[in-house]
Every structure is written in C-alpha cells, then in structure tokens.
Amino acid sequence: MSKQPSPTNSQPNSRPDAADAHPEMPLAHYRQIVESAGDVIFTTDLSGLCIYINPAVQMMFGYAPTEILGTHFTHYIAPSWKKRVAAYYIRQQRDGVVRSVLEFPVQDAHGAEHWVEQTVMLLYEGEIVTGFAGFVRDISDRKHTEEILATERNLLRTVIDLLPDHIFVKDRQSRFIIGNRSVMDNVGVSSKEALVGMTNADFSPPEVAQQFHDDDQRVMQSGQALINREELDADANGNTRWFSTTKVPLQDSKGNIIGIVGLSRDVTSRKKNEEALQAAYDALEQRITERTTELSNTNAALAQQIVERRQAEEALLAERNLLRILIDTLPAFVYVKDRESRFLIGNTAVAKVMGAAGPEALIGRTDFDFYPNDIASLFYADDQYIVQTGSSIINKEEPARDEDGNTRWAWTTKVPLYDPYGAIVGLVGIGRDITEHKAAQDLILAQQQFLNQIIDTDPNLIFVRNRQGQFTLVNQAFAEFWDIPTEGIIGKTDEELGAALERAQQFMKDDQEILRTLKSKFFLEEAVSNPRTGVVNWFQTIKVPIMAPDGGEFQVLGVATNITERKLAEANAVALAVEKERVSLLSSFVRDASHDFRTPLSTINTSLFLLERAALPEKRKHHMEVIEQQTSHLARLVDAMLTMTRLDSAAAFTFRSINISDLMQSIIINQRLLIESKAITLNVQLETDLPSISADPLEIDRVLTEILQNAVQYTLTGGSIWLRTYQEQSCVVAEFQDSGIGIGSIDLARIFERFYRADKARSTDTGGVGLGLSIAKKIVEAHNGEIQVRSEVGVGSTFRVLLPMLKTQ
C-alpha cells in the first residue's frame, strides 16, 4: 500500500539552528559525504527547479546529474502523481513544515517505474525560505513485497471462505474481527462488516455465550491453547449443533497476546453416533449384570456386543472420513478448472449431472467431452472470460443436461483461482440446481396472469401504488379511464399521468398515512378530472395496506367505484329546492327593480301627453325621440333583470379552455368605434403566453365588455385607458385603468349593489341600468374569481378581474 503524504512531527516555522552546526568540519568533507551517498540528495529553489543533485541519481535511475539540473523536480514523477505531489510541497512551504516524508512512483531514464521514499526539508536564509533539500530512496522492492503480501492475504481469505469449518479471529474483548463465510451463515449476517464487533452474546443463548467468553479469556490470559473442545451452540435458525472447537492465542510482533484464532467443526453426526455407541455399551452392561448366572449365553452375548461396538467405532471412523470428502457429499456442483478449462477437481454431484463414472473420470477432461458444442461453448467462453480478465460471474442462470439427457437449470458462480504470486491459474466454480425453483417461478407467473384476468373484468378501478407513489399494478378499467395502455402506467406517478399537482400530493399524503398506520381508509366521495377529456367523475374509494410480492415492503391497494350517476341523481333532487329558491329570488328582484321602472314609464307618459298637444313638427320629433330613448332603456333594464335572475338561480355555464388575451383582443376590436368616438388613447399590454383558464367565453366577454364600456363612458374626451393581462400567482388577471372622473370612497363600497348609482356619474342619463357591475361580479364569482377596484376622484379608476388558471397547468 502506498503512503499518503504526511509530514513529520516538526512544527510550522521551526528550522535547524545554524549555531548547532560544526564549523570545524571542512566544506569539502561535507561535499565528499554527499557525493558518495547511496541515496539521491538534491536541492531546488522555491519554484522547484533543481540546483544540485548528487551522482547517486545516475546509479539509481539512469540520469546524469547534468540532465536534471535546471529541470522541475516533478518532471520525473509518474504522470498520475505529479499534481498531488506538487500540491503537497506547496502546502509544506505555505505552512512552514520543516521536514516531510512522502512515497510516490517515478520513471527512470528507460521508462521503468520505481517507488521512492522522499524526505524534503525547507532551506532558510535567516527567516526566509529559499528552497528545498531532498533525500530520495528506492523502495520498489518493499512495495513489491507489500503487493505480494496483499495478494496472499486475498488468496487466504478466498480459501477460508470456501472451507466448511468455522474459522474466526477475536480481539481481547471477545469481539469478532474476522470470520469466514461459514461463521457468517451460522450467525445469520450477510457481510464481513456486519460480523465485525459482534460477540457470541449477540446470537447465542446467554449461558452458551458466557461459556464461550470464559474460554476466550482463559486462552488469552494463560497463553495456553484450547484444543478440540466439544460444545453445543445454535445456528441462525435456532437449531442446536455440536462443534469441536480449537482456540489459540493471537500474538502481535512483540509477543503480546491481542486476541485468539479459532476453528470450529460441526461434529453433530459424530456425536449422535457416539451417543448411539454409548447407549449400546450401556445395554451391554445391563445384559451382563442380568445374566451373570448364564455364562455360556453371556459369552455369546458379549461377543455380539463387541462386534456391535466395533461396528459403531468403524461407523465413527467413516464419519470422520466423510468430513474430509465433504465436497463429494454436497448437493451443489463444486469443481476446479485450469486455464484451459480442464477439470482438476469435481465432486460427485458434478460427475453425476455430466454423466461421468465418478469424480476421477472428470480429471483432465473439458465440458466438450460431455455436452453438445453449443452448450459447452457457452461454458468455455465464461471460463476464459474469468481467467483472462480476473472478473467473477455471480449466480448466472444457465442450462445443463443430466445423465438422462434432460435439460436442467442451475445458478452458477465462478471466481478466479490465483497462485501465491497473484497469477490466475484457473477458476473455482459452484453451481446449484434451480430446475424446481424455476418451475415454481413459472407457476407463480401463470397464477399472476390468471389474477390479472380476474381483476381486468372488474368494472371498478383497481390499482396498487408503492411507497414512492408509483403504480405497480392497474386493471383494465383503470387504464381505460386514463385512456393510457397499462404498460404506460406502471412505474409512473399520478403527477406523471397528468393529475393536478395538489391532487397528486393529496393522494401521496393519504398513501403515506395508510403505510404508516397499516390501517385501511375509506374515501366517501372524490372528484377526479381526466386531464385528457376534462370530464369530472366521482369515485368512492377504499385503500388498504398490502405486502408487496417480494415481501420487502407494504404497498397501497385501492379499489375505486364510479358513483357519478348517483351524484347526478342527488343533484336532481337538490334542483327542486333550487327552483323554489329561484321563484323567491325573482319576486325579490322584481320588488328591487320596481323603482327603476317608474322613472322611464313616467317620462314616456309625460312625453305622450305633450306629443298629443304639440303642433310643431320639431316638438313632436323631440317627444318621439324621448319616448324611443326611454323605451330602449326599459329594454336594456329588462334584459339585465333577466340576466341577473338567471344568475341568481344558479344558471349552468358552458366551460371550456380559453386564453384571456385573445378574448381581450376581440373585445377591443368590437369597442373600437366607441373608444375612437371620444378620442381616447388606448394603451394595450397583453401577454401572449398566459396559461389558459376554464370559463364560459360568452359570460366572461360580457364581464370584460361591461368594465371596458364603463371605463370609456366615465373617461373624459381625449383621456387615456390602459388594458393589461398578466399572471399573478395561480390566477390570470385582466386589468382596466382609466383617467376618468373616479369614484368617491363612499360610493366605491356600494358600486356592486343592484341598481346603485353614484350620484350624477351613475344616473340614467348615461344609459346605464344600474346592474352591469352586479352582473359582472356575479359571473366572476361563479368562475371562482374576484373583481378588485381602486379609485381616486379626479384621477381615475382601476378594475382587476382575477380568474383561476386551469388546474392541470
């Protein structure tokens, strides 16, 4: 391992005291020492350019000293290290660190790479740093040795992980430092890191864990090994097993005991045989006691017991031998191949599946001797990939043939096999037959398809969402509602399907509550707008937590029933009550308007009376014009009253998506003659890329036209009007500003009341009926909007119509 740059313990701004030097020693003597030194010694200026270097550089790296003088010290450093080394020495100079040691690779004159250890000191003249002095030593052999040790450690780790015995190392507190795969499987952890720091108390019964701990401490305190101690323990599944355990002290380089090394072998089968043997022995003793008087029979029985005991001992010996050939009893396929994919080792399971007479029949042969070329070629390609690249193949699913020619499926793991020098000499393979597992997966898939057919026939909307809000299952009714294929929904969220942001967030909030409490939730009524059609449907939904198919987490199952038709029926029932309310409102409205009918009718009656008595044509024409004007006013009043009555009775609107700037442009064109008749300057600022609104275009046209006509009507000739459209938060705004006569604060609070007119500015002489702004306010509120007004007498008024944007935007 290469060292990271690290300074010595010298403190910043400290340096050798020149007074400590030995002035008695001649300068030439110093130079002779430097010139004959075996390490490279050099000095540079502050910029890093070499000022002096001794001859050792030629012997060590092949460069003449004259080649290096005047060059930058990083010129000969391996390219990948140049920047970090230069940066390190810049920090040394900046922080005033007198001495530092750094390891890095350099290139010699022949292009070969050497690892060096470089010691660098700051040079001073008085208080000023003037350069660097360095000592370079070749440490390539040491680095090579470190790499060999690392390779051997990896090989050792691979070997102990493949051994069935439990191999472990503990510290002085009996905490695990190292454990092989058998140890991790026994305690139920999945990684080496998870094992580190654990003790037997984390997974064994308290009395067993205490015994293990006492044994550990006894070995460490006495320095004496514990050999083949038989003891009970439980594995990760709670099964009790017998183990033969050996523990020896672990010592550091100084001979201090720092822990233990242990090896445990499962001897459960042997213990069972011993118990059987002991039982047989006890039975023998009993029989000898009972039949002491029957000497002849006793001798025969004793002989039989001896035979049985010998058989038990032989069985015990065979059991021990079986432990040595464990590889042949494993159901997994275990084998070792050389670089040419020839078998070096193979267990009985491999020999059987390949149709060989036995494991010995595999040695020296390849897959091509047992399988068809197409299958053998696949195995060979994987083998060569591993031995040539050093990569591993983990749990690859691949086909094979058994001895009867039937196709089998297996999960195969192959890892490279290294020699002590780190060279790949072959591979180690382990396979597991998954034919039945694969068949079970196919059955599960068929059952899932059957379940999908069932839920696809259900007219209710059925869906499943995961914790991230993504759909993991939907039925056909759900897909048809959204008008999206099923595969286009899976993996998407409500927002990605086009649902309004606030609606999607509410769905997510409801799901998270269900997953947190693991309790179902019933939603009596939910309005859902299809973003593609704009049609609003009503649903009654139940959501319940369910376990995901892989058992990893809970998800939310929802079943939504469309209750739109029921809602319409309920609305029809309400309509009768609304009609009664409308009649009542109409009566009230007629009472409110009776006063406004009297004035024009009185004017008409007076004009008719004068018309009958007028002799001159000019007088008669004047009275006729007055009658015509008042009749027109009455017609407008009746039309306004009918409109207000319709609005009071909750009249239906025809909503569709419109752009308010386009509508304003159309109104300006229609009112152009009215505006020009008063020589009014019209300033138009309409934004073209505003979001759309959902509105009834005829009714919103009526509102905007009314406000624009009012602005023209109460703006003096030659005045100005400003029309603007823009977005404000979640609303689109249409603004009307005029330089007219303005409205007083008292009148301003009442201008939206029916039949209210502000003094002379709102009199019938102007042609108004006193309902225009009331109607406008009613329409805007029916669109969930708002009309705002501010005004100053003599300065002008500003009306703002705020309408909400489409929710899908």
Buried (B, 14 or more C-beta within 10 A) or exposed (E): EEEEBEBEEBEEEEBEEEEEEEEEEEEEEEEEEBEEEEBBBBBBEEEBBBBBBBBBBBEBBEBEBEBBEEBBBBEBBBEEBBEEBBEBBEEBBEEBBBBBBBBBBBBBEEEEEBBBBBBBBBBBEEEEBBBBBBBBBBBBEEBEEBEEEEBBEEBEEBEBBBBEBBBBBBBBEBBBBBBBBBBBBBBEBEEBEBBBEBBBBBBBBEEBBEBBBEBBBEBBEEEEEBEEEEBBBBBEEEEEBBBBBBBBBBEEEEEEBBBBBBBBBBBEBBBEBBEBBEEBBEEBEEBEEEBEEEEEEBEEBBEEBEEBBEEBEEBBEEBEEEBEEBBBEBEBBBBBBBBEBBBBBBBBBBBBBBBBEEBEBBEEBBBBBBBEEEBBEBBBEBBBBBBEEEEEBEEEEBEBBBEEEEEBBBBBBBBBBBEEEBEBBBBBBBBBBBBEEBEEEEEEEEEEEEEBEEBBEEEBBBBBBBBEBBBBBBBBBBBEBBEBEBEEBBEBBBBEBBBBEEBBBBBBEBBEEBBEEEEEBEEEEBEBBBBEEEEEBBBBBBBBBEEEEEEEEBBBBBBBEBBBEEBEEEEEEEEEEEEEEBEEBBEEBEEBBEEBBEEBEEBBEBBEEBBEEBEEEEEBEBBBEBBEBBEEBBEBBEEBBEBBBBBBBBBEBEBEBBBBBBBBBBBBEEBEEEBEEBEBEBEEEBBEEBBBBBBBBEBBBBBBBBBBBBBBBBBEEEBBBBBBBBEEEEBBBBBBBBBBBBBEEEBBEEBBBBBBBBEEBBEBEEEBBBBBBBBBBBBBEBBEBBBEBEBEBEEBBBBBBBBBBBBBE
